[in-house]
Amino acid sequence: MNERVWTWLPALAIVSVAGSWAGRSLLQRIPQERFRTWVLLLCIGLYLLGCQAWPLLLAVV
């Protein structure tokens, strides 16, 4: 693996642990069906944001 991968691995590990913890704590407070809806909307929103952001990111690089 190259150096860029090793740079991002610790950050991605921290984000994944934080996301798992946040999801578990939210599921204790809200119904699972509402949580699933929120996660679905979040994923769709991030996908759309990513589709719009790729041309900008590629222009910078």
Backbone as CSV, one residue per row, in Angstrom:
resi,resn,N_x,N_y,N_z,CA_x,CA_y,CA_z,C_x,C_y,C_z
1,MET,0.838,-1.180,0.000,0.000,0.000,0.000,0.883,1.243,0.000
2,ASN,0.381,2.271,-0.638,1.182,3.488,-0.681,0.973,4.340,0.576
3,GLU,1.697,5.414,0.639,1.702,6.248,1.852,0.361,6.937,2.095
4,ARG,-0.352,7.285,1.030,-1.646,7.951,1.202,-2.651,7.046,1.909
5,VAL,-2.593,5.759,1.607,-3.512,4.816,2.256,-3.220,4.753,3.750
6,TRP,-1.957,4.666,4.105,-1.586,4.590,5.523,-1.924,5.881,6.260
7,THR,-1.979,6.975,5.555,-2.347,8.247,6.182,-3.822,8.252,6.572
8,TRP,-4.688,7.691,5.717,-6.125,7.744,5.946,-6.666,6.615,6.817
9,LEU,-5.958,5.516,6.953,-6.481,4.377,7.717,-6.835,4.705,9.169
10,PRO,-5.996,5.394,9.932,-6.392,5.707,11.312,-7.642,6.592,11.388
11,ALA,-7.745,7.555,10.501,-8.920,8.435,10.502,-10.178,7.652,10.167
12,LEU,-10.104,6.769,9.194,-11.266,5.974,8.824,-11.670,5.017,9.938
13,ALA,-10.702,4.474,10.659,-11.008,3.597,11.784,-11.737,4.366,12.887
14,ILE,-11.279,5.567,13.173,-11.917,6.395,14.205,-13.344,6.752,13.791
15,VAL,-13.535,7.136,12.528,-14.868,7.492,12.040,-15.808,6.289,12.099
16,SER,-15.314,5.102,11.769,-16.179,3.925,11.800,-16.598,3.570,13.219
17,VAL,-15.688,3.665,14.175,-16.033,3.379,15.571,-17.016,4.426,16.097
18,ALA,-16.775,5.681,15.769,-17.678,6.753,16.213,-19.063,6.586,15.596
19,GLY,-19.122,6.195,14.330,-20.409,5.985,13.672,-21.180,4.820,14.277
20,SER,-20.478,3.756,14.599,-21.141,2.611,15.237,-21.687,2.991,16.608
21,TRP,-20.906,3.718,17.364,-21.350,4.149,18.694,-22.560,5.078,18.586
22,ALA,-22.502,6.027,17.636,-23.611,6.971,17.468,-24.878,6.237,17.028
23,GLY,-24.741,5.270,16.133,-25.903,4.509,15.681,-26.545,3.718,16.806
24,ARG,-25.721,3.079,17.616,-26.272,2.309,18.745,-26.978,3.216,19.741
25,SER,-26.383,4.366,20.026,-27.020,5.257,21.002,-28.314,5.852,20.447
26,LEU,-28.359,6.135,19.142,-29.596,6.636,18.548,-30.692,5.575,18.547
27,LEU,-30.327,4.328,18.296,-31.334,3.264,18.283,-31.963,3.044,19.652
28,GLN,-31.284,3.425,20.699,-31.867,3.317,22.039,-32.894,4.405,22.282
29,ARG,-32.823,5.496,21.532,-33.703,6.637,21.775,-34.866,6.751,20.794
30,ILE,-34.697,6.252,19.564,-35.749,6.386,18.556,-36.111,5.004,18.015
31,PRO,-37.297,4.872,17.433,-37.692,3.585,16.840,-36.776,3.208,15.665
32,GLN,-36.592,1.920,15.475,-35.688,1.436,14.438,-36.147,1.861,13.039
33,GLU,-37.433,1.868,12.796,-37.943,2.242,11.472,-37.592,3.694,11.140
34,ARG,-37.716,4.587,12.105,-37.357,5.983,11.876,-35.850,6.111,11.648
35,PHE,-35.074,5.354,12.388,-33.622,5.361,12.218,-33.252,4.905,10.808
36,ARG,-33.891,3.854,10.337,-33.615,3.370,8.979,-33.942,4.428,7.934
37,THR,-35.053,5.141,8.133,-35.427,6.200,7.198,-34.385,7.306,7.197
38,TRP,-33.932,7.712,8.362,-32.912,8.766,8.467,-31.616,8.349,7.781
39,VAL,-31.209,7.106,8.024,-29.962,6.620,7.415,-30.101,6.558,5.900
40,LEU,-31.247,6.106,5.404,-31.466,6.057,3.968,-31.392,7.454,3.363
41,LEU,-32.060,8.415,3.981,-32.022,9.791,3.480,-30.612,10.376,3.555
42,LEU,-29.889,10.053,4.611,-28.512,10.526,4.739,-27.637,9.948,3.638
43,CYS,-27.795,8.662,3.359,-27.003,8.023,2.294,-27.326,8.625,0.932
44,ILE,-28.603,8.841,0.653,-28.988,9.441,-0.624,-28.436,10.856,-0.735
45,GLY,-28.534,11.623,0.347,-28.012,12.985,0.338,-26.503,13.037,0.136
46,LEU,-25.786,12.154,0.806,-24.333,12.117,0.630,-23.954,11.680,-0.773
47,TYR,-24.720,10.749,-1.335,-24.466,10.322,-2.710,-24.651,11.493,-3.674
48,LEU,-25.760,12.211,-3.517,-26.004,13.357,-4.396,-24.954,14.440,-4.208
49,LEU,-24.556,14.665,-2.987,-23.500,15.645,-2.724,-22.194,15.198,-3.363
50,GLY,-21.897,13.914,-3.259,-20.679,13.390,-3.862,-20.696,13.497,-5.373
51,CYS,-21.847,13.254,-5.977,-21.951,13.375,-7.443,-21.703,14.808,-7.879
52,GLN,-22.147,15.745,-7.092,-21.944,17.151,-7.433,-20.527,17.619,-7.131
53,ALA,-19.901,17.009,-6.147,-18.584,17.467,-5.704,-17.446,16.881,-6.531
54,TRP,-17.635,15.737,-7.212,-16.531,15.122,-7.954,-15.937,16.048,-9.007
55,PRO,-16.734,16.742,-9.818,-16.106,17.635,-10.795,-15.262,18.723,-10.125
56,LEU,-15.720,19.199,-8.975,-14.939,20.218,-8.267,-13.642,19.652,-7.725
57,LEU,-13.707,18.437,-7.162,-12.501,17.808,-6.626,-11.496,17.501,-7.725
58,LEU,-11.977,17.025,-8.856,-11.084,16.705,-9.950,-10.455,17.955,-10.543
59,ALA,-11.152,19.080,-10.510,-10.597,20.324,-11.017,-9.460,20.814,-10.134
60,VAL,-9.548,20.559,-8.832,-8.508,20.997,-7.898,-7.258,20.152,-8.051
61,VAL,-7.468,18.841,-8.216,-6.334,17.915,-8.334,-5.788,18.013,-9.713
